[in-house]
Amino acid sequence: MARITAGVGSSHVPLLGVAVDQGKTGDDYFGPIFAGYEWTRQWQATEKPDVVILVYNDHASAFDARIIPTFAIGCGDHYRPADEGWGPRPVPDVEGHADLGWHIAQSLILDDFDMTIINEMDVDHGLTVPLSMMFGTAERWPVKVVPIIVNVVTYPVPSGNRCWALGEAIARAVRSFPEDLNVQIWGTGGMSHQLQGARAGLINPAWDNNFLDGMIGESDRLRHVPHIEYLRETGSEGIEMVMWLIMRGALGARTRCLHRHYHVPCSNTAIGHIVLEPLE
């Protein structure tokens, strides 16, 4: 059967894609950021996952205000990098795993999650930047991807508890897939940041690191953090961190931390990154 062998959390700051594409990952500014991913790139080369279930939010590339799904899943075979206003990133197209995607979609819907099913879309930096951070530059991505898209752009957004429960349901779906697959689940977005208004530039390292602490071990306290706390402590865009809870929920009751990285600054936010192993 398929199995989820690890969870990865990572920011998906678009500036990091620029650094990769322009060959600036080793300079004075970006060097410390990318150094924190070196362990993970070496680990991925050893782990060789077959599929990544990649949780991210679309940034008005596949959706806009006309259509706002709370949860969506990509069930296609192929996804192109999106043009986000300055041309598509010069990275490989993303290869999907349609069989696993459709299996997860069916399982989730029968498990009472109303998923929007997508067979064709372009994917933006929310998905391609994490791939670059974990695998560097490549002529072809070494994994297939099942995208999970979460609305954290327009309120109302799903609660942390609902996201955690979705992760639990994804884990059940993966375990029931008959093919022998090494599957990882990634939660992306965050950390604390606000892009506009009087608090633009807000970064809260203490809260961010407390959140990273909560991903490790047996506690499920993070699933109960209310929206107002994210807004107050992490800014208007910090709500993206609920997407990490889908990853954490999929890992079961206990986790062990394999690697952790946090760095300020990166653009107008912080970089958070963690690699977790399920222990149940």
Secondary structure, DSSP 8 states (H G I E B T S, - for coil): --EEEEEEEE---HHHHHHHHTT-TTSTTTHHHHHTTHHHHHHHHHH--SEEEEEE---SSS--TT---SEEEE--SEEEE-B-SS-B-SS--EEB-HHHHHHHHHHHHHTT---EEESS-EE-HHHHHHHHHHH-S-SS-SSEEEEEEE--SSSS---HHHHHHHHHHHHHHHHT--S--EEEEEEE--SS---SSTTTT---HHHHHHHHHHTSBS--GGGG--HHHHHHHH-TTGGGGHHHHHHHHHT-S-EEEEEEEEEEEETTEEEEEEEEEE--
